[in-house]
Amino acid sequence: MLERHLQVLKMVIENEPIGIVKMSNETGYPHHKVRYSLRVLEEENLIEPSSQGAIKTEHTADFVDDLDGKIDEIIEKLNGMKIEDVAEIQG
């Protein structure tokens, strides 16, 4: 579900204004799932409705920057946990 919400948010950012039908056709998600994701994103003040479709808000860019930073931190931690050399473990 989180992946869908983020994919819908990305589509709004890249194609605003964009409607449910177009998002559903491009993602393959049913209309009701796109509508639910839009509602969740609107409740979080990341998008808002317009007469032409969903658009981003002034909070969207800050959210994306923060999310990107957190993802980078997670990747760095995971890379630090990788076992790079099996011989190192065996020897």
The first five atom37 places (N, CA, C, CB, O) and aatype in JSON, in Angstrom:
{
  "aatype": [12, 10, 6, 1, 8, 10, 5, 19, 10, 11, 12, 19, 9, 6, 2, 6, 14, 9, 7, 9, 19, 11, 12, 15, 2, 6, 16, 7, 18, 14, 8, 8, 11, 19, 1, 18, 15, 10, 1, 19, 10, 6, 6, 6, 2, 10, 9, 6, 14, 15, 15, 5, 7, 0, 9, 11, 16, 6, 8, 16, 0, 3, 13, 19, 3, 3, 10, 3, 7, 11, 9, 3, 6, 9, 9, 6, 11, 10, 2, 7, 12, 11, 9, 6, 3, 19, 0, 6, 9, 5, 7],
  "atom_mask": [
    [1, 1, 1, 1, 1],
    [1, 1, 1, 1, 1],
    [1, 1, 1, 1, 1],
    [1, 1, 1, 1, 1],
    [1, 1, 1, 1, 1],
    [1, 1, 1, 1, 1],
    [1, 1, 1, 1, 1],
    [1, 1, 1, 1, 1],
    [1, 1, 1, 1, 1],
    [1, 1, 1, 1, 1],
    [1, 1, 1, 1, 1],
    [1, 1, 1, 1, 1],
    [1, 1, 1, 1, 1],
    [1, 1, 1, 1, 1],
    [1, 1, 1, 1, 1],
    [1, 1, 1, 1, 1],
    [1, 1, 1, 1, 1],
    [1, 1, 1, 1, 1],
    [1, 1, 1, 0, 1],
    [1, 1, 1, 1, 1],
    [1, 1, 1, 1, 1],
    [1, 1, 1, 1, 1],
    [1, 1, 1, 1, 1],
    [1, 1, 1, 1, 1],
    [1, 1, 1, 1, 1],
    [1, 1, 1, 1, 1],
    [1, 1, 1, 1, 1],
    [1, 1, 1, 0, 1],
    [1, 1, 1, 1, 1],
    [1, 1, 1, 1, 1],
    [1, 1, 1, 1, 1],
    [1, 1, 1, 1, 1],
    [1, 1, 1, 1, 1],
    [1, 1, 1, 1, 1],
    [1, 1, 1, 1, 1],
    [1, 1, 1, 1, 1],
    [1, 1, 1, 1, 1],
    [1, 1, 1, 1, 1],
    [1, 1, 1, 1, 1],
    [1, 1, 1, 1, 1],
    [1, 1, 1, 1, 1],
    [1, 1, 1, 1, 1],
    [1, 1, 1, 1, 1],
    [1, 1, 1, 1, 1],
    [1, 1, 1, 1, 1],
    [1, 1, 1, 1, 1],
    [1, 1, 1, 1, 1],
    [1, 1, 1, 1, 1],
    [1, 1, 1, 1, 1],
    [1, 1, 1, 1, 1],
    [1, 1, 1, 1, 1],
    [1, 1, 1, 1, 1],
    [1, 1, 1, 0, 1],
    [1, 1, 1, 1, 1],
    [1, 1, 1, 1, 1],
    [1, 1, 1, 1, 1],
    [1, 1, 1, 1, 1],
    [1, 1, 1, 1, 1],
    [1, 1, 1, 1, 1],
    [1, 1, 1, 1, 1],
    [1, 1, 1, 1, 1],
    [1, 1, 1, 1, 1],
    [1, 1, 1, 1, 1],
    [1, 1, 1, 1, 1],
    [1, 1, 1, 1, 1],
    [1, 1, 1, 1, 1],
    [1, 1, 1, 1, 1],
    [1, 1, 1, 1, 1],
    [1, 1, 1, 0, 1],
    [1, 1, 1, 1, 1],
    [1, 1, 1, 1, 1],
    [1, 1, 1, 1, 1],
    [1, 1, 1, 1, 1],
    [1, 1, 1, 1, 1],
    [1, 1, 1, 1, 1],
    [1, 1, 1, 1, 1],
    [1, 1, 1, 1, 1],
    [1, 1, 1, 1, 1],
    [1, 1, 1, 1, 1],
    [1, 1, 1, 0, 1],
    [1, 1, 1, 1, 1],
    [1, 1, 1, 1, 1],
    [1, 1, 1, 1, 1],
    [1, 1, 1, 1, 1],
    [1, 1, 1, 1, 1],
    [1, 1, 1, 1, 1],
    [1, 1, 1, 1, 1],
    [1, 1, 1, 1, 1],
    [1, 1, 1, 1, 1],
    [1, 1, 1, 1, 1],
    [1, 1, 1, 0, 1]
  ],
  "atom_positions": [
    [[0.83, -1.19, 0.0], [0.0, 0.0, 0.0], [0.87, 1.25, 0.0], [-0.94, 0.0, 1.21], [0.59, 2.21, -0.73]],
    [[1.92, 1.25, 0.81], [2.82, 2.41, 0.86], [3.45, 2.66, -0.5], [3.92, 2.19, 1.91], [3.58, 3.8, -0.93]],
    [[3.82, 1.58, -1.17], [4.41, 1.71, -2.5], [3.42, 2.38, -3.45], [4.83, 0.33, -3.06], [3.81, 3.24, -4.25]],
    [[2.16, 2.0, -3.37], [1.13, 2.61, -4.23], [0.97, 4.09, -3.92], [-0.22, 1.89, -4.07], [0.9, 4.91, -4.83]],
    [[0.91, 4.44, -2.63], [0.76, 5.84, -2.25], [1.92, 6.67, -2.81], [0.7, 5.99, -0.71], [1.71, 7.76, -3.35]],
    [[3.14, 6.14, -2.69], [4.3, 6.87, -3.19], [4.3, 6.96, -4.71], [5.58, 6.2, -2.71], [4.7, 7.98, -5.27]],
    [[3.84, 5.91, -5.37], [3.76, 5.95, -6.83], [2.73, 6.99, -7.28], [3.4, 4.55, -7.4], [2.96, 7.73, -8.24]],
    [[1.6, 7.05, -6.6], [0.57, 8.04, -6.92], [1.11, 9.45, -6.67], [-0.71, 7.8, -6.09], [0.9, 10.34, -7.48]],
    [[1.81, 9.65, -5.55], [2.39, 10.96, -5.26], [3.39, 11.35, -6.34], [3.07, 10.95, -3.88], [3.4, 12.5, -6.78]],
    [[4.22, 10.42, -6.76], [5.2, 10.7, -7.81], [4.5, 11.11, -9.11], [6.1, 9.47, -8.05], [4.94, 12.03, -9.79]],
    [[3.41, 10.43, -9.44], [2.67, 10.78, -10.66], [2.08, 12.18, -10.57], [1.55, 9.77, -10.91], [2.09, 12.92, -11.55]],
    [[1.58, 12.55, -9.39], [1.03, 13.9, -9.22], [2.15, 14.92, -9.4], [0.37, 14.05, -7.82], [1.97, 15.91, -10.11]],
    [[3.29, 14.68, -8.76], [4.41, 15.62, -8.86], [4.86, 15.78, -10.31], [5.58, 15.13, -8.0], [5.11, 16.9, -10.75]],
    [[4.96, 14.68, -11.04], [5.49, 14.73, -12.4], [4.47, 15.15, -13.45], [6.03, 13.39, -12.77], [4.85, 15.61, -14.52]],
    [[3.16, 15.0, -13.16], [2.15, 15.23, -14.19], [1.01, 16.14, -13.78], [1.58, 13.93, -14.61], [-0.03, 16.17, -14.44]],
    [[1.19, 16.89, -12.69], [0.06, 17.68, -12.21], [-0.44, 18.66, -13.25], [0.44, 18.42, -10.94], [0.35, 19.18, -14.03]],
    [[-1.73, 18.93, -13.27], [-2.79, 18.19, -12.58], [-3.06, 16.86, -13.29], [-4.08, 19.04, -12.51], [-2.94, 16.75, -14.51]],
    [[-3.42, 15.87, -12.5], [-3.69, 14.54, -13.06], [-4.88, 13.94, -12.34], [-2.44, 13.62, -12.92], [-5.06, 14.1, -11.14]],
    [[-5.71, 13.24, -13.11], [-6.93, 12.66, -12.58], [-6.82, 11.17, -12.3], [0.0, 0.0, 0.0], [-5.84, 10.52, -12.67]],
    [[-7.84, 10.66, -11.66], [-7.88, 9.26, -11.25], [-7.81, 8.32, -12.45], [-9.14, 8.98, -10.45], [-7.07, 7.33, -12.42]],
    [[-8.57, 8.61, -13.5], [-8.63, 7.71, -14.65], [-7.26, 7.56, -15.29], [-9.65, 8.23, -15.68], [-6.83, 6.45, -15.6]],
    [[-6.57, 8.68, -15.5], [-5.24, 8.61, -16.11], [-4.27, 7.84, -15.23], [-4.7, 10.03, -16.38], [-3.51, 7.01, -15.72]],
    [[-4.3, 8.11, -13.92], [-3.41, 7.4, -13.0], [-3.71, 5.91, -13.0], [-3.53, 7.96, -11.59], [-2.79, 5.09, -12.99]],
    [[-4.98, 5.56, -13.0], [-5.37, 4.16, -13.0], [-4.91, 3.47, -14.28], [-6.89, 4.04, -12.85], [-4.39, 2.35, -14.24]],
    [[-5.09, 4.13, -15.4], [-4.67, 3.55, -16.68], [-3.16, 3.37, -16.76], [-5.14, 4.43, -17.83], [-2.69, 2.37, -17.29]],
    [[-2.4, 4.32, -16.24], [-0.94, 4.26, -16.33], [-0.31, 3.31, -15.32], [-0.36, 5.64, -16.16], [0.75, 2.73, -15.58]],
    [[-0.95, 3.16, -14.16], [-0.37, 2.29, -13.12], [-0.93, 0.88, -13.14], [-0.59, 2.9, -11.76], [-0.28, -0.05, -12.67]],
    [[-2.13, 0.73, -13.68], [-2.8, -0.56, -13.63], [-3.57, -0.8, -12.33], [0.0, 0.0, 0.0], [-4.21, -1.83, -12.17]],
    [[-3.51, 0.15, -11.41], [-4.29, 0.04, -10.17], [-5.75, 0.36, -10.46], [-3.73, 1.0, -9.08], [-6.04, 1.23, -11.28]],
    [[-6.67, -0.34, -9.81], [-8.1, -0.01, -9.97], [-8.39, 1.41, -9.48], [-8.98, -1.03, -9.21], [-7.68, 1.95, -8.63]],
    [[-9.44, 2.01, -10.05], [-9.82, 3.38, -9.68], [-9.96, 3.56, -8.17], [-11.13, 3.76, -10.37], [-9.5, 4.56, -7.62]],
    [[-10.61, 2.59, -7.51], [-10.86, 2.76, -6.07], [-9.57, 2.77, -5.27], [-11.77, 1.63, -5.57], [-9.5, 3.44, -4.23]],
    [[-8.53, 2.06, -5.72], [-7.25, 2.09, -5.0], [-6.53, 3.41, -5.23], [-6.36, 0.91, -5.44], [-5.92, 3.95, -4.31]],
    [[-6.59, 3.93, -6.44], [-6.0, 5.25, -6.72], [-6.72, 6.32, -5.9], [-6.07, 5.58, -8.24], [-6.09, 7.19, -5.31]],
    [[-8.05, 6.23, -5.87], [-8.84, 7.2, -5.11], [-8.46, 7.17, -3.63], [-10.36, 6.92, -5.29], [-8.33, 8.21, -2.99]],
    [[-8.28, 5.95, -3.08], [-7.9, 5.83, -1.68], [-6.52, 6.45, -1.44], [-7.9, 4.34, -1.25], [-6.33, 7.18, -0.46]],
    [[-5.57, 6.17, -2.32], [-4.23, 6.76, -2.18], [-4.3, 8.28, -2.24], [-3.29, 6.22, -3.27], [-3.64, 8.97, -1.46]],
    [[-5.09, 8.8, -3.15], [-5.25, 10.26, -3.24], [-5.83, 10.82, -1.96], [-6.14, 10.63, -4.43], [-5.41, 11.89, -1.5]],
    [[-6.79, 10.12, -1.38], [-7.4, 10.59, -0.13], [-6.37, 10.6, 1.0], [-8.61, 9.71, 0.25], [-6.3, 11.56, 1.77]],
    [[-5.58, 9.54, 1.09], [-4.53, 9.48, 2.13], [-3.54, 10.62, 1.94], [-3.79, 8.11, 2.09], [-3.19, 11.31, 2.9]],
    [[-3.09, 10.83, 0.71], [-2.12, 11.9, 0.44], [-2.72, 13.28, 0.71], [-1.65, 11.83, -1.02], [-2.02, 14.18, 1.18]],
    [[-4.01, 13.45, 0.43], [-4.67, 14.72, 0.72], [-4.78, 14.94, 2.22], [-6.06, 14.76, 0.08], [-4.57, 16.06, 2.7]],
    [[-5.1, 13.89, 2.98], [-5.18, 14.0, 4.43], [-3.83, 14.39, 5.04], [-5.66, 12.69, 5.05], [-3.78, 15.06, 6.07]],
    [[-2.74, 13.95, 4.38], [-1.39, 14.3, 4.85], [-0.94, 15.67, 4.31], [-0.4, 13.22, 4.43], [0.19, 16.09, 4.55]],
    [[-1.83, 16.34, 3.58], [-1.56, 17.67, 3.02], [-0.41, 17.65, 2.0], [-1.23, 18.65, 4.15], [0.33, 18.63, 1.86]],
    [[-0.26, 16.53, 1.3], [0.79, 16.42, 0.29], [0.26, 16.71, -1.11], [1.4, 15.03, 0.32], [1.03, 17.05, -2.01]],
    [[-1.05, 16.58, -1.3], [-1.7, 16.94, -2.56], [-3.0, 17.65, -2.23], [-1.94, 15.69, -3.46], [-3.47, 17.62, -1.09]],
    [[-3.57, 18.27, -3.24], [-4.9, 18.85, -3.08], [-5.65, 18.72, -4.41], [-4.81, 20.35, -2.63], [-5.04, 18.68, -5.47]],
    [[-6.96, 18.66, -4.32], [-7.74, 18.54, -5.54], [-7.85, 19.87, -6.26], [-9.14, 18.0, -5.23], [-7.83, 20.94, -5.64]],
    [[-7.95, 19.8, -7.58], [-8.27, 20.98, -8.38], [-9.29, 20.54, -9.41], [-6.98, 21.59, -9.07], [-9.58, 19.35, -9.53]],
    [[-9.84, 21.46, -10.15], [-10.86, 21.1, -11.14], [-10.28, 20.23, -12.26], [-11.49, 22.36, -11.74], [-11.03, 19.51, -12.92]],
    [[-8.96, 20.3, -12.49], [-8.32, 19.5, -13.54], [-7.73, 18.19, -13.01], [-7.24, 20.3, -14.2], [-7.37, 17.33, -13.81]],
    [[-7.64, 18.03, -11.7], [-7.06, 16.83, -11.11], [-6.21, 17.17, -9.91], [0.0, 0.0, 0.0], [-6.19, 18.32, -9.46]],
    [[-5.51, 16.19, -9.38], [-4.7, 16.37, -8.18], [-3.45, 17.19, -8.48], [-4.3, 15.01, -7.58], [-2.84, 17.05, -9.54]],
    [[-3.09, 18.06, -7.54], [-1.87, 18.87, -7.64], [-1.13, 18.8, -6.31], [-2.22, 20.35, -8.0], [-1.71, 18.47, -5.27]],
    [[0.17, 19.1, -6.35], [0.97, 19.08, -5.12], [0.68, 20.34, -4.29], [2.49, 18.98, -5.44], [0.08, 21.3, -4.78]],
    [[1.13, 20.3, -3.04], [0.97, 21.45, -2.14], [2.35, 22.03, -1.82], [0.23, 21.04, -0.82], [3.36, 21.53, -2.31]],
    [[2.37, 23.05, -1.0], [3.66, 23.64, -0.61], [4.44, 22.72, 0.32], [3.43, 24.99, 0.07], [5.63, 22.95, 0.56]],
    [[3.8, 21.69, 0.85], [4.46, 20.74, 1.75], [5.1, 19.55, 1.03], [3.47, 20.23, 2.77], [5.9, 18.82, 1.61]],
    [[4.76, 19.37, -0.22], [5.19, 18.19, -0.96], [6.71, 18.11, -1.09], [4.56, 18.17, -2.33], [7.3, 17.06, -0.83]],
    [[7.35, 19.19, -1.5], [8.8, 19.19, -1.73], [9.56, 18.86, -0.44], [9.26, 20.55, -2.27], [10.51, 18.08, -0.47]],
    [[9.15, 19.44, 0.69], [9.82, 19.16, 1.97], [9.66, 17.68, 2.34], [9.25, 20.05, 3.09], [10.61, 17.06, 2.82]],
    [[8.46, 17.13, 2.13], [8.23, 15.72, 2.43], [9.14, 14.84, 1.59], [6.75, 15.35, 2.19], [9.77, 13.92, 2.12]],
    [[9.23, 15.11, 0.29], [10.05, 14.3, -0.61], [11.52, 14.4, -0.23], [9.85, 14.74, -2.06], [12.22, 13.39, -0.21]],
    [[12.0, 15.61, 0.08], [13.4, 15.77, 0.5], [13.69, 14.97, 1.77], [13.72, 17.26, 0.73], [14.71, 14.3, 1.86]],
    [[12.78, 15.05, 2.74], [12.95, 14.32, 3.99], [12.93, 12.81, 3.75], [11.85, 14.71, 4.99], [13.74, 12.08, 4.31]],
    [[12.01, 12.36, 2.93], [11.91, 10.94, 2.61], [13.17, 10.45, 1.9], [10.68, 10.66, 1.74], [13.69, 9.38, 2.22]],
    [[13.66, 11.22, 0.94], [14.89, 10.84, 0.23], [16.06, 10.71, 1.19], [15.21, 11.88, -0.85], [16.87, 9.79, 1.08]],
    [[16.16, 11.63, 2.15], [17.23, 11.57, 3.14], [17.13, 10.32, 4.0], [0.0, 0.0, 0.0], [18.13, 9.67, 4.29]],
    [[15.91, 9.99, 4.42], [15.71, 8.8, 5.24], [16.03, 7.53, 4.45], [14.28, 8.74, 5.76], [16.62, 6.6, 4.99]],
    [[15.65, 7.5, 3.19], [15.95, 6.33, 2.36], [17.46, 6.18, 2.2], [15.27, 6.46, 0.96], [17.99, 5.07, 2.27]],
    [[18.17, 7.3, 1.98], [19.63, 7.24, 1.87], [20.26, 6.7, 3.15], [20.2, 8.64, 1.56], [21.2, 5.9, 3.08]],
    [[19.75, 7.12, 4.31], [20.27, 6.61, 5.59], [20.04, 5.11, 5.72], [19.6, 7.35, 6.76], [20.93, 4.39, 6.18]],
    [[18.87, 4.65, 5.33], [18.56, 3.22, 5.41], [19.48, 2.43, 4.5], [17.09, 2.96, 5.05], [19.99, 1.38, 4.88]],
    [[19.68, 2.92, 3.28], [20.57, 2.24, 2.33], [21.98, 2.16, 2.89], [20.57, 2.97, 0.97], [22.63, 1.13, 2.79]],
    [[22.45, 3.25, 3.48], [23.8, 3.28, 4.06], [23.91, 2.25, 5.19], [24.14, 4.69, 4.59], [24.91, 1.54, 5.28]],
    [[22.9, 2.17, 6.04], [22.92, 1.2, 7.14], [22.9, -0.23, 6.6], [21.72, 1.43, 8.08], [23.63, -1.09, 7.09]],
    [[22.07, -0.47, 5.6], [22.0, -1.81, 5.02], [23.31, -2.2, 4.35], [20.86, -1.9, 4.01], [23.76, -3.34, 4.47]],
    [[23.92, -1.26, 3.64], [25.21, -1.54, 3.02], [26.27, -1.86, 4.07], [25.66, -0.35, 2.16], [27.15, -2.69, 3.83]],
    [[26.2, -1.22, 5.21], [27.13, -1.5, 6.29], [26.92, -2.87, 6.9], [0.0, 0.0, 0.0], [27.83, -3.43, 7.52]],
    [[25.74, -3.42, 6.72], [25.42, -4.74, 7.27], [25.72, -5.86, 6.28], [23.97, -4.79, 7.68], [25.68, -7.03, 6.66]],
    [[26.0, -5.54, 5.03], [26.27, -6.55, 4.02], [27.54, -7.32, 4.34], [26.38, -5.92, 2.64], [28.5, -6.77, 4.86]],
    [[27.53, -8.56, 4.02], [28.71, -9.39, 4.17], [29.39, -9.4, 2.81], [28.35, -10.86, 4.65], [28.95, -10.05, 1.87]],
    [[30.48, -8.66, 2.73], [31.15, -8.44, 1.46], [31.96, -9.62, 0.99], [32.02, -7.25, 1.56], [32.03, -9.89, -0.21]],
    [[32.58, -10.34, 1.91], [33.51, -11.37, 1.5], [33.28, -12.64, 2.31], [34.95, -10.89, 1.65], [33.55, -12.67, 3.51]],
    [[32.78, -13.66, 1.66], [32.51, -14.94, 2.35], [33.78, -15.51, 2.93], [31.86, -15.96, 1.38], [33.75, -16.1, 4.01]],
    [[34.91, -15.34, 2.25], [36.19, -15.87, 2.73], [36.55, -15.24, 4.07], [37.31, -15.61, 1.7], [37.17, -15.89, 4.91]],
    [[36.16, -14.0, 4.27], [36.44, -13.3, 5.52], [35.71, -13.99, 6.67], [36.01, -11.82, 5.42], [36.25, -14.08, 7.77]],
    [[34.52, -14.48, 6.44], [33.75, -15.17, 7.47], [34.35, -16.54, 7.76], [32.29, -15.31, 7.05], [34.46, -16.96, 8.91]],
    [[34.74, -17.22, 6.7], [35.25, -18.58, 6.86], [36.65, -18.61, 7.47], [35.27, -19.29, 5.53], [37.04, -19.59, 8.1]],
    [[37.39, -17.55, 7.27], [38.79, -17.62, 7.64], [39.15, -16.99, 8.88], [0.0, 0.0, 0.0], [40.33, -17.01, 9.26]]
  ]
}
